[in-house]
Amino acid sequence: TACGHTSVYTGTVPAIHGITGNAWFDNELNRNVYCSEDKTVKTVGAAGNAGEMSPRNMLTTTICDELKLATNFRSKVIGIAIKDRGGILPAGHSADAAYWYDGRSGNWITSTYYMNELPNWVTNFNSKKHSNTFFEKGWNTLYPINSYVQSSKDENEYEAKLFGADQKGFPYDLKRFVDKNYSVISQTPYGNTLTLMMAKEAIANEGMGQDSIPDFLALSFSTPDYVGHAFGPNSIEVEDTYLRLDKELGELFDYLDKMVGKNQYISFLTADHGVAHIPGFSAEHKLPGGAVDDNKMAEELNKMLLAKYGKEKVVSGAYNYQITLNHGLFDTTDLDRDGVVKDIIRYVKKIKGVDRVFEIEELMEQPMAALVKERIGNGWHPKRSGDIQVIFAPGWIDGGPTGTTHGLWNPYDSHIPLVWYGWGIKPGKSNQEVYMTDIAPTLAALLRIQVPSGCIGKPILAVVE
């Protein structure tokens, strides 16, 4: 999520913008780091540490920062998403605000990076506790369930039971979560509804798009990811989520037409990533795939290395399909690094579902498809990436028996939609291969401003010509 959002808005890759995962083991700080963590700021809008966030870990500007620079900071930029990283990273370093949803309080919150107290309109929005209203309604399909022909059957053992073991399919009773577990709203289509409501409030109350100076609303709908992880891309839950989101996007564009003016705004619709099929679904349909428990892999590696070398915690972690070594241990002892690396590679190679494993610094010497090599290189940052790269076979994920995830080079993870609409956009369609890093420079071309500071993408000619 963090890599994708950042790459879209910076026009560059993790090797340059530095956001190598939702989290990573930082080789300089010698600890795990969350992508948008910032212990120098405080939560605004609720108690707790959910607001101790900022974009400071991002090493480049975003297209939103460049718009700020181009207008001498007169443009208004606001990021909104249920996920903190989905609101913070796209909006950039100089944003007026970023808001995200706190599952503990049910409030939309921010941090002192942006402001010391919430605007009145956000406080008023929070006071209405819209999540409880949605919990009272419950979740049933928008249309008759037998019309959902793009989905598997409703109840499957390989789907997660988000709402309780007793709730195995539609309709889902959500009343049990009223005033108890506000975070559940993000795992239903109502998370999208809540995000849309917040976006409309921001547009109206912040006067976005009401003068000759362009503003930027960086809006991300987090719910499809939550639902997709739990139920898989072929579930009725996902199909229903998108059918509802389609109507809500129409509502958003109608609202923009009314508030800003038809053809007086540019929008792009894309995604931060795709997703793999749930391994259980793949097995059911005789498709290749499976799951590897990466946390268990790290534990077993440390047990094996302790038995052989007498040193504890030789492996610091297994993040983002990479194994990170305990660099401090090698610096302060006579532990044989080459021997440890060879032992790890020999061990991991034998794990079912692992396609390749190698020391990352030897990437260019590895015999593999050039495309795969390029994508791994694009994701590697020397201070924020691991030492040993693990590549799973197609269809294999890191996880357990239920749900699914994403994160590899494969088309199902990396192929995303891209739709442009609004001012200056001519009707058309193109099958030309473009990349998420091309979105920011395309916006820069349309706005006639500078591209972000680490941008490697190029304007999409079909859009700008």
Phi, psi and omega per residue, in radians:
T1 nan -0.902 -3.096
A2 -1.129 -0.767 3.117
C3 -1.030 -0.826 -3.077
G4 -1.154 -0.857 3.123
H5 -1.011 -0.774 -3.092
T6 -1.180 -0.721 -3.134
S7 -1.128 -0.674 3.106
V8 -1.056 -0.807 -2.992
Y9 -1.544 -0.323 3.094
T10 -1.696 -0.324 -3.088
G11 1.243 0.380 -3.133
T12 -2.498 -3.043 -2.982
V13 -1.983 2.865 -3.111
P14 -0.966 -0.522 3.112
A15 -1.043 -0.379 -3.117
I16 -1.942 -0.833 -3.108
H17 -1.398 -0.248 2.965
G18 1.509 -0.123 3.122
I19 -1.561 1.548 -2.987
T20 -1.528 -0.069 3.118
G21 -3.114 3.102 2.963
N22 -1.101 -0.492 3.041
A23 -2.671 2.855 3.116
W24 -2.731 2.869 2.992
F25 -1.577 2.049 -3.078
D26 -1.501 2.102 -3.067
N27 -1.297 -0.311 3.072
E28 -1.511 -0.741 -3.125
L29 -1.462 -0.284 -3.138
N30 1.021 0.764 3.092
R31 -2.792 2.932 3.059
N32 -1.259 2.431 -3.131
V33 -2.219 2.313 3.029
Y34 -1.528 2.498 -2.935
C35 -0.946 -0.694 -3.075
S36 -2.008 0.320 3.139
E37 -1.158 2.550 3.083
D38 -2.759 1.744 -3.079
K39 -1.324 -0.049 3.122
T40 -1.534 -0.109 -3.130
V41 -2.051 2.880 -3.096
K42 -2.080 2.795 3.096
T43 -1.239 2.412 3.040
V44 -2.131 2.046 3.093
G45 2.010 -0.111 3.126
A46 -2.918 2.931 3.023
A47 -1.457 2.840 3.092
G48 1.710 -3.061 -3.025
N49 -1.841 0.200 -3.101
A50 -1.147 -0.259 3.138
G51 -1.784 0.119 3.134
E52 -1.411 1.156 -3.001
M53 -2.424 2.645 3.042
S54 -2.880 3.033 3.112
P55 -1.540 0.239 -2.976
R56 -1.104 -0.425 3.121
N57 -1.308 -0.217 3.127
M58 -1.450 2.239 -2.958
L59 -1.584 -0.150 -3.110
T60 -2.206 2.999 3.026
T61 -1.410 2.853 3.001
T62 -1.891 3.019 3.090
I63 -1.071 -0.506 3.098
C64 -1.177 -0.710 3.060
D65 -1.068 -0.717 -3.104
E66 -1.186 -0.584 3.053
L67 -1.140 -0.717 3.074
K68 -1.013 -0.837 -3.130
L69 -1.088 -0.729 -3.065
A70 -1.168 -0.462 -3.112
T71 -1.868 0.290 -3.087
N72 0.957 0.692 3.039
F73 1.180 0.399 3.075
R74 -1.523 -0.380 3.070
S75 -1.172 2.569 3.061
K76 -1.762 2.272 -3.137
V77 -2.179 2.207 3.126
I78 -2.354 2.311 3.058
G79 -1.862 2.377 -3.135
I80 -2.402 2.229 3.039
A81 -2.882 2.670 3.027
I82 -1.078 -0.743 3.107
K83 -1.384 2.358 3.124
D84 -0.997 -0.790 -3.089
R85 -1.147 -0.493 3.129
G86 -1.302 -0.387 3.093
G87 -1.680 -0.641 -3.008
I88 -1.355 -0.935 -2.992
L89 -1.144 -0.770 3.108
P90 -1.081 -0.702 -3.069
A91 -1.166 -0.387 3.025
G92 1.529 -3.064 -3.028
H93 -1.325 -0.545 -3.012
S94 -1.834 0.295 -3.097
A95 -1.061 2.618 3.040
D96 -1.232 -0.590 -3.130
A97 -2.864 2.682 2.883
A98 -2.387 2.374 -3.133
Y99 -2.175 2.449 3.071
W100 -2.464 2.943 -2.972
Y101 -1.700 2.270 3.104
D102 -1.725 1.926 -3.085
G103 -1.168 -0.347 3.124
R104 -1.303 -0.794 -3.064
S105 -1.700 -0.328 -3.033
G106 1.343 0.275 -3.129
N107 -1.799 2.667 2.876
W108 -1.470 2.239 -3.006
I109 -2.214 3.036 3.025
T110 -2.591 -2.824 3.139
S111 -2.356 2.918 3.120
T112 -1.203 -0.103 2.989
Y113 -1.041 -0.610 -3.072
Y114 -1.761 -0.681 -3.009
M115 -2.868 2.884 -3.126
N116 -1.724 -0.278 3.043
E117 -2.658 2.679 -3.121
L118 -1.194 2.555 2.979
P119 -1.066 2.707 -3.116
N120 -1.006 -0.622 -3.081
W121 -1.174 -0.579 3.091
V122 -1.257 -0.736 3.106
T123 -1.048 -0.770 3.126
N124 -1.137 -0.697 3.120
F125 -1.085 -0.794 3.136
N126 -1.080 -0.634 -3.054
S127 -1.118 -0.357 -3.088
K128 -1.438 -0.190 3.093
K129 0.773 1.026 -3.110
H130 -1.028 -0.520 -3.128
S131 -1.002 -0.704 3.134
N132 -1.082 -0.677 3.121
T133 -1.064 -0.737 3.125
F134 -1.220 -0.662 3.095
F135 -1.041 -0.689 -3.141
E136 -1.101 -0.592 -3.113
K137 -1.284 -0.534 -3.043
G138 1.300 3.079 -3.115
W139 -2.151 1.912 2.978
N140 -2.110 2.919 -3.114
T141 -1.166 2.550 -3.132
L142 -1.161 -0.643 3.132
Y143 -2.075 2.940 3.103
P144 -0.917 2.343 -2.988
I145 -1.090 -0.497 -3.139
N146 -1.278 -0.085 3.099
S147 -1.591 -0.045 -3.098
Y148 -1.525 1.324 -2.996
V149 -1.438 -0.161 3.118
Q150 -1.633 0.256 -3.046
S151 -2.175 2.826 2.976
S152 -1.327 3.126 3.059
K153 -1.096 2.867 -2.962
D154 -1.193 -0.769 -3.024
E155 -1.899 2.142 3.124
N156 -2.411 2.441 -3.102
E157 -1.140 -0.442 -3.089
Y158 -1.502 0.039 3.045
E159 -1.580 2.506 3.113
A160 -1.240 2.664 3.121
K161 -1.817 1.411 -3.019
L162 -1.171 -0.530 -2.969
F163 -1.881 0.264 3.137
G164 2.076 2.560 -3.088
A165 -1.066 -0.421 -3.108
D166 -1.421 -0.209 -3.108
Q167 -1.858 1.711 -3.015
K168 -1.775 -0.148 -3.114
G169 -3.023 -3.070 -3.104
F170 -1.221 2.600 -0.121
P171 -1.410 2.602 3.122
Y172 -1.665 2.190 3.073
D173 -1.514 2.069 -3.078
L174 -1.918 0.080 -3.080
K175 -1.053 -0.494 -3.117
R176 -1.112 -0.262 -3.090
F177 -1.688 -0.047 -3.136
V178 -1.029 2.172 3.129
D179 1.009 0.314 -3.109
K180 -2.155 -0.813 -3.089
N181 -2.454 1.451 -3.073
Y182 -1.154 -0.380 -3.079
S183 -1.138 -0.404 -3.085
V184 -1.085 -0.466 -3.094
I185 -1.013 -0.548 -3.123
S186 -1.192 -0.333 -3.097
Q187 -1.685 0.227 3.063
T188 -2.235 2.867 3.109
P189 -1.046 -0.336 3.139
Y190 -1.166 -0.311 3.029
G191 -1.106 -0.673 3.058
N192 -1.155 -0.741 -3.139
T193 -1.052 -0.773 3.139
L194 -1.113 -0.700 3.113
T195 -1.121 -0.759 3.111
L196 -1.085 -0.759 3.122
M197 -1.049 -0.741 3.129
M198 -1.130 -0.692 -3.141
A199 -1.115 -0.754 3.133
K200 -1.116 -0.666 3.091
E201 -1.107 -0.713 -3.141
A202 -1.129 -0.784 3.140
I203 -1.033 -0.805 -3.079
A204 -1.237 -0.821 -3.002
N205 -1.434 -0.390 3.107
E206 -1.720 0.033 3.097
G207 1.073 0.638 -3.100
M208 -1.232 2.352 3.125
G209 1.303 0.386 -3.054
Q210 -1.819 0.100 3.084
D211 -2.483 -2.966 -3.059
S212 -1.413 -0.101 -3.119
I213 -1.669 2.132 -3.081
P214 -1.171 2.453 3.063
D215 -1.966 2.918 -3.095
F216 -2.363 2.091 3.010
L217 -1.822 1.909 3.115
A218 -1.616 1.710 -2.985
L219 -1.930 2.221 3.138
S220 -2.246 2.273 3.093
F221 -1.672 1.913 -3.021
S222 -1.472 -0.383 -3.006
T223 -1.037 -0.729 3.140
P224 -0.954 -0.574 3.115
D225 -1.193 -0.825 -3.140
Y226 -1.057 -0.820 -3.126
V227 -1.168 -0.714 -3.141
G228 -1.104 -0.742 3.097
H229 -1.011 -0.748 -3.012
A230 -1.369 -0.738 -2.968
F231 -1.931 -0.269 3.130
G232 1.545 2.735 -3.032
P233 -1.185 -0.309 -3.115
N234 -1.762 0.298 -3.088
S235 -1.536 2.725 3.029
I236 -1.096 -0.610 3.141
E237 -1.042 -0.737 3.121
V238 -1.221 -0.754 3.135
E239 -1.053 -0.756 3.131
D240 -1.140 -0.678 3.122
T241 -1.051 -0.743 -3.118
Y242 -1.322 -0.595 3.063
L243 -1.079 -0.693 3.104
R244 -1.241 -0.727 -3.133
L245 -1.106 -0.630 3.111
D246 -1.009 -0.785 3.123
K247 -1.148 -0.653 -3.099
E248 -1.277 -0.567 3.033
L249 -1.136 -0.691 3.051
G250 -1.046 -0.714 3.096
E251 -1.105 -0.685 3.126
L252 -1.117 -0.802 -3.129
F253 -1.160 -0.646 3.062
D254 -1.087 -0.687 -3.141
Y255 -1.161 -0.742 3.110
L256 -1.130 -0.685 3.083
D257 -1.019 -0.690 -3.113
K258 -1.298 -0.797 -3.000
M259 -1.485 -0.626 -3.052
V260 -1.880 -0.644 -3.126
G261 2.052 2.401 -3.132
K262 -1.079 2.351 -3.107
N263 1.113 0.390 3.078
Q264 -1.909 0.308 3.101
Y265 -2.605 2.694 3.037
I266 -1.934 2.382 3.031
S267 -2.304 2.599 2.945
F268 -2.268 2.480 3.142
L269 -2.066 2.109 3.139
T270 -2.595 -2.901 3.121
A271 -2.461 2.739 3.131
D272 -1.435 -0.331 -3.130
H273 -3.040 3.027 3.013
G274 -1.805 -2.565 -3.120
V275 -2.831 2.643 3.057
A276 -1.521 2.735 2.999
H277 -1.152 2.625 2.997
I278 -1.085 2.304 -3.127
P279 -0.921 -0.645 3.117
G280 -1.112 -0.655 3.076
F281 -1.136 -0.764 3.140
S282 -1.075 -0.779 3.125
A283 -1.070 -0.697 -3.137
E284 -1.055 -0.542 -3.093
H285 -1.925 0.319 3.062
K286 1.061 0.582 3.098
L287 -1.741 2.607 -3.138
P288 -1.201 2.557 3.095
G289 2.654 2.927 -3.133
G290 3.089 -2.954 -3.100
A291 -2.312 2.511 3.047
V292 -2.093 2.252 3.110
D293 -1.446 1.723 -3.057
D294 -1.241 -0.530 3.078
N295 -1.153 -0.733 3.098
K296 -1.134 -0.632 3.132
M297 -1.052 -0.784 3.141
A298 -1.115 -0.712 3.125
E299 -1.105 -0.782 -3.111
E300 -1.183 -0.613 3.080
L301 -1.091 -0.771 -3.134
N302 -1.151 -0.608 3.083
K303 -1.141 -0.777 -3.141
M304 -1.100 -0.759 -3.117
L305 -1.254 -0.583 3.067
L306 -1.112 -0.766 -3.133
A307 -1.109 -0.619 -3.076
K308 -1.511 -0.701 -3.001
Y309 -1.937 -0.159 3.125
G310 1.251 0.359 -3.134
K311 -2.087 2.364 3.128
E312 -1.558 2.644 3.059
K313 0.884 0.901 3.061
V314 -1.192 -0.597 3.073
V315 -1.706 2.152 -3.135
S316 -1.371 -0.523 3.130
G317 3.042 2.965 3.072
A318 -2.178 1.597 -3.109
Y319 -1.953 2.422 2.951
N320 0.951 0.719 3.118
Y321 1.110 0.472 3.090
Q322 -2.327 2.535 3.096
I323 -1.815 2.203 -3.133
T324 -1.828 2.256 3.109
L325 -1.481 2.726 3.081
N326 -1.377 1.590 -3.033
H327 -1.075 -0.652 3.141
G328 -1.070 -0.613 -3.140
L329 -1.155 -0.711 3.135
F330 -1.241 -0.542 -3.131
D331 -1.272 -0.471 -3.014
T332 -1.920 -0.012 3.115
T333 -2.329 3.096 3.124
D334 -1.676 0.400 -3.141
L335 -1.022 2.292 -3.081
D336 -1.362 1.794 -3.078
R337 -1.130 -0.793 -3.128
D338 -1.043 -0.717 3.135
G339 -1.150 -0.724 3.129
V340 -1.108 -0.789 -3.133
V341 -1.058 -0.782 3.133
K342 -1.103 -0.693 3.124
D343 -1.136 -0.716 3.132
I344 -1.120 -0.823 -3.131
I345 -1.071 -0.750 3.133
R346 -1.073 -0.684 -3.110
Y347 -1.243 -0.855 -3.054
V348 -1.190 -0.576 3.121
K349 -0.955 -0.550 -3.056
K350 -1.428 -0.181 -3.108
I351 -1.266 2.247 3.142
K352 -1.090 2.302 -3.130
G353 1.756 -0.260 3.098
V354 -1.487 2.163 -3.108
D355 -1.563 -0.803 3.137
R356 -2.560 2.653 3.026
V357 -2.595 2.321 -3.082
F358 -2.800 2.821 3.076
E359 -1.235 2.251 -2.988
I360 -1.050 -0.575 -3.126
E361 -1.207 -0.195 3.091
E362 -1.778 0.335 -3.090
L363 -0.931 -0.811 -3.037
M364 -1.179 -0.347 3.130
E365 -1.590 -0.083 -3.073
Q366 -1.343 2.311 3.083
P367 -1.379 1.721 3.124
M368 -2.718 2.959 -3.127
A369 -0.994 2.407 -3.089
A370 -1.042 -0.631 -3.137
L371 -1.082 -0.775 -3.136
V372 -1.141 -0.757 3.126
K373 -1.044 -0.768 -3.131
E374 -1.100 -0.747 -3.084
R375 -1.203 -0.637 3.079
I376 -1.151 -0.740 3.098
G377 -1.081 -0.669 3.116
N378 -1.102 -0.467 -3.088
G379 -1.637 -0.039 -3.013
W380 -1.735 2.146 3.044
H381 -2.100 2.193 -2.985
P382 -1.023 -0.506 -3.115
K383 -1.609 -0.230 -3.011
R384 -2.266 0.307 3.126
S385 -2.233 2.939 -3.082
G386 -1.440 -3.041 -3.093
D387 -1.755 -0.487 -3.065
I388 -2.217 2.215 -3.104
Q389 -1.661 2.345 3.065
V390 -2.019 2.242 3.066
I391 -2.028 2.155 3.106
F392 -1.448 2.753 3.035
A393 -1.199 2.686 3.132
P394 -0.921 2.348 3.136
G395 1.581 -0.192 -3.132
W396 -1.634 2.494 -3.114
I397 -2.280 2.905 2.964
D398 -1.636 2.143 -3.090
G399 2.878 -2.803 -3.103
G400 -2.103 -2.728 -3.028
P401 -1.323 -0.292 3.137
T402 -2.109 2.644 3.098
G403 1.302 -3.117 -3.095
T404 -2.555 -3.130 -3.138
T405 -2.732 -2.885 -3.023
H406 -2.717 2.942 3.067
G407 2.536 -0.035 -3.083
L408 -1.852 -3.088 -3.048
W409 -1.363 -0.258 -2.931
N410 -1.095 2.678 -3.102
P411 -0.945 -0.661 -3.119
Y412 -1.142 -0.408 3.099
D413 -1.634 -0.524 -2.970
S414 -1.901 -0.191 -3.138
H415 -1.526 2.051 -3.078
I416 -2.194 2.771 3.091
P417 -1.398 2.793 3.012
L418 -2.636 2.010 -3.132
V419 -2.200 2.275 3.077
W420 -1.895 2.514 -3.078
Y421 -2.691 2.477 3.011
G422 2.008 -2.586 -3.017
W423 -1.005 2.193 3.061
G424 1.334 0.052 -3.094
I425 -1.719 2.085 3.121
K426 -1.508 2.500 3.079
P427 -1.043 2.447 3.122
G428 2.925 3.131 -3.129
K429 -2.595 2.516 3.123
S430 -2.435 2.421 3.046
N431 -1.756 0.178 3.073
Q432 -1.089 2.395 3.119
E433 -1.320 2.107 3.069
V434 -2.236 3.029 -3.014
Y435 -2.247 2.785 3.129
M436 -1.059 -0.448 3.101
T437 -1.274 -0.145 3.106
D438 -1.532 -0.185 -3.072
I439 -1.202 -0.864 -3.113
A440 -1.066 -0.813 3.106
P441 -1.163 -0.467 3.054
T442 -1.174 -0.763 3.066
L443 -1.082 -0.716 3.134
A444 -1.062 -0.701 3.126
A445 -1.160 -0.745 3.130
L446 -1.131 -0.664 -3.112
L447 -1.530 -0.179 -3.104
R448 1.026 0.889 3.095
I449 -2.256 3.035 -3.135
Q450 -1.222 2.604 3.041
V451 -1.360 2.805 3.133
P452 -1.024 2.814 -2.918
S453 -1.166 -0.329 3.103
G454 -2.057 0.269 -2.983
C455 -1.059 2.317 3.030
I456 -2.106 -0.098 -3.131
G457 -1.353 3.027 -3.134
K458 -2.256 2.613 3.097
P459 -1.029 2.465 3.100
I460 -1.450 1.906 -2.990
L461 -1.068 -0.595 3.140
A462 -1.102 -0.387 -3.132
V463 -1.595 -0.726 -2.985
V464 -1.563 -0.323 -3.084
E465 -1.482 nan nan
